[in-house]
Amino acid sequence: MLLTHSHCVRARSRGTFASQAMLDSVVQDRFLMRKARALVESNGFVAQPLRIETQLDTSAASYGYRHVLLRAIEEFAASGIVGAPFIEAMKFEAKRRVRVGEFQMALSYAYIEATKAPSK
């Protein structure tokens, strides 16, 4: 089958739906890290600047594969947006990419280090 632009857009859209299904199931506050420093300091801590780290996962044993990608596929399946054959194809493609060394997932996370403010 020849893939047209509309096929590619639909495929990308489904991938976006999978990402959105995952976000909807696990994210409590999308803006927490923007508010974190003020929240920490308002509770009597001295906060260091916000730090952002990134790691690249490439194996089936990685956190990104097991706990992000596969969970996202399961959440997408639970959303009912697509049927079981599409979900099985996504799982097959994920396994194929790991097997041939084409799987890559960049995971970024933010954190703040803080210490209790000295007593006055």
C-alpha positions, 0 to 999 in steps of 0.5 A: 500500500502506498502511504499518502500524506493523509495516512501519515497524518492519521498515523501520527495522530494515533501516536499522539492519542497514545501519548495523550492517553498515557499523560491523562492516566498518570499526570496529576499536575502538568505545571508542578515543576513550574510551581515547585520552587515556590511550593518548597520555599513556602513550606520552610525549605531553601531550594536550589535551582530547578535541574533538568536531566535527560536519559536515553533508553535503548533496550527492552530492559530499560525503564523507558521501554517497560514502564513508559512505552508499553504502559502508553500502549496499554493506556491507549488500548484502554481508551478504546480509540483503536481496536486490538489489531492496531494495539498488537501492531504497536507492540510488535513494532516496539519489539521489532525496534528493540530487536534491530537496535532502532528503539530510542526513548529520551526521558527528561525529568526535573527536580529540585534539591532543598534543605530545611531552612535554619530556625530563627 
